[in-house]
Amino acid sequence: MKNKSINLILTLLVITSLSMASCFEDLGGSADSRNSVGTVTVNPWPEGVVPYVIEGTFTTDEWEYLDHAMTEWSAYAAVRFVDYTEKENIPDKVLLISRTEGSSSATVGYAANPHLKISTSTRMYQRYFVQLYGHVLGLLREHQRPDRDDYIEVLWNNISSEALSHYGKLDSTLIEEKNFPYDTLSVMHYTRTQGNRQFGLRCFEYLHQEYDNKAHYVSEGDAAKISSIYGES
């Protein structure tokens, strides 16, 4: 019963708010919660088309980041982002891109009330937007896949209480993670200090070697996953 409850909490949290800066409930530090695997139901966008509407004001630089991130994913899979801002005959389900004074968040895949909320307090950089759009298209965080313990050791004591759930193991119904190599260069993978409770602390260590985890855009592994879902571009 306890594991089922934990899985349900993880699923709800991820569907409603999955991003680098998302706020999650602190699931605590018990061995059970750290080793359990939550299952997230994720659906692809029909025919790879993502209709979107811009709400609020973005600067020219911010819009360029958003536009480049869409272009980046479209280069690797048969996905199209279609702008319906200020247009008539908007589809029933459309991605709402807006600003928020809270934490950034993105729904995962073809979800109810799809949205991409960009925090007004977040420093803008390309990797940030590419990752958020990866969630929109249906990808979870790479370091949360069920087999991640074979590749990294999570240092739980170094993680802030707000970020503990960012490191819970998750399984997606959209793809079989085991069919894809663990990808430390994935734009969906955290760097080692993301979510730490104190500057300089590492949240995980690689088990086999020191990897260069400095990819800023879609990696080969990301491209393989997204093209398996939507087809090649």
N, C-alpha and C positions, 0 to 999 in steps of 0.2 A: 504493500500500500504506500509506503514511504517513497519508494522509487518511482511509482506511478505518479505520485503528487509532484515530485521533483521534475519528472519529464514533462508534465502538463505545464508547470510554471515556466520551464525553459522554452517550450514551444510558443506559449503566448507572448513571452518577452521578445523572442526573436522575430516573430511575425510582425509585431507592432512597432519594433524599434531596433533596427540592425544597422549600425554605422560605427565608424571609428570613434565618434564622440557620444554615442548613445548612452542614456542612463538606464541601468538595469538594477533590479532588486538584488540586494546582497543575499546570496543563497547560503552564506555561512561557509565554514571551513571543514565540515565533516568529511571523512573518507568516502562516505556513500555519495555525497553530492559531487565530489571531484571525480569519481570513477564511473558514475552513471552516464548514460548516453540518451539525450533527448532526441525525439524524432520530429522533424519539421516538415509539414506538407507544403510543397512548393510547386506551383504551376507555371508553365512557360507562357509568354505573351502569344496569343493566337497569330499564327503566320509571321511571327517575329516583328510585328508592328507595335510600336509603343507611342500612342498618341499622348501629347502632353500640352499643358496650359501653364503659362508663366503668370504667377500672381505676385504683385509687389514689384519693387524696383531693384534691379541689379546694375552695378557699375559695368562699364565696358570691359574691364579686366575680368570681372567675375563671370560675365556672360561668355567671354572667350574661354575660360576654364570649363564651363559647362558644355559649350559647343565642342571643344576639343575632346572632352571625355566621351561624348556621344559618337564623334567621328572615330575615335580610337577603337571602341567596341565594334562599330559597324565594319571596320576594316577586317575583322577576323571572323565574322559570322553574318548570316543573312538576317540581320536585324535593321529596322528602320525606325528612327525617331521622327514623328510627324507633328509639327507645331500647329495647334488649334487655337492659339491665343487670339482673342478677338474675332474668332470665326463662328459662323453658324453651323448647325448640324454637328455638334460635338458628340463623339461616341459616348455611350452610356458609362463606360469605365475609362477614365483618362487620368494620366499621371499629373498630379498637381505639384508644381515646383514653386516653392515659396520660401520666404525668410522666417526665422524664428529667433526670439531672444533666448530661448532655451537651448537644449542640446540638439545637434543635427541628428536626423533620423531618416531612414528609408524603409519602405515596405519591401518585402522580398518576393520577387516574381510577380505574376499576375494575381494580385491580391485584392481584397475588398478595400475600397477607398485608397487606391494607390497614391503615395505621396513621396516627395523628396524635399525635406526641410533643411535649409542651410542656416546654420547658426550665424547670427550677426557678430558674435564674438570670436569666431574661428578664423585663424590665419589661413588665407587661401593659398593652396598650392595644388599642382596638377594631380598628384597621386591621390589626394583626398577625394577629388571629384570622380576619378576613374574608379576608385573602390566603391563609392556610393552607387554609381551606375551599375557596377557589378552586382550589388545586392538587388537593385531594381530588376535586373535581367534574370535573377534567380540564384545567384551564387552566395554561399555562406562563407564565413571566414575560414581560410585554409588551416590555421592552427587549431581549429575546433573540430576537425574531422575525427571520426571515431578511432582511427589508428595513429593519431598524432603522438601517443606515448612511445611509439617505436622510433620516433625521430627527434623529439624534444623532451626535455625535462622541465615541467612547469615549477617555478619557484614560488609557491603559494604565499609564503611569508613576505615576499617583496611586492605583492600586488595590492593595490588600494582596495578598500571594501567596495567602492563604486565600480571597480573593473573586474571583480571576481567572476561575474557571469560572462564576461567577454572571453573567458578561458574554459568554460564548460564545454564538454564534448557534445557535438550535435551531428545527427545523421539526416540528410535530406532525401525526400522521396523523389526528387527530380533526376538525380544522377547517382551512380554507384561510385563513390569516392575511391574504392579499392581498385577500380579500373584505370585510375590515373596516378602516376607517381606523385609522391609527396613533394610539393613545390615550394621551396624556401624563397624563391624569387617571385612568387605570386603577389600580385597587387592586393590580394585579399588576405595576405599574411601579415601579422603585426611584426614590427621590429622589436628587438629584445627589451626595450625600455618602455614600450607603450603600456600604460596602465599601472606604472609603478607607483608605490606609495611615497617614494623619496627620490629626488634627483640622483641619477647615476645608477640606481639599482636595476638589475636585470630581472625581467619577469620569467625568463626561461633560458635554457642553455641547449645548444645542439648536442645530440648524443654521439654523433659519428665524426663530425669535423666542423671546422669553422666555415660557415657558408657566407657568401657575399649577399646579404639580404638588403640590397639597396636599389631594387628595381622601382622605377617610378611609373611605369606604364604596364600594359597587359603583357604578361609573360607567355612563353610558349605553352606552359601548362594551362594558363587561363584561356588561351586561344583554343586549345584542344577541348576544354570543357564546354566553352560557350558554343563552339561549332558543332559539338555532339548534340547539343540541345536544339539549336536553330538551323543547323546546316552551314556549310561554308559560304562565305560571301562571294 
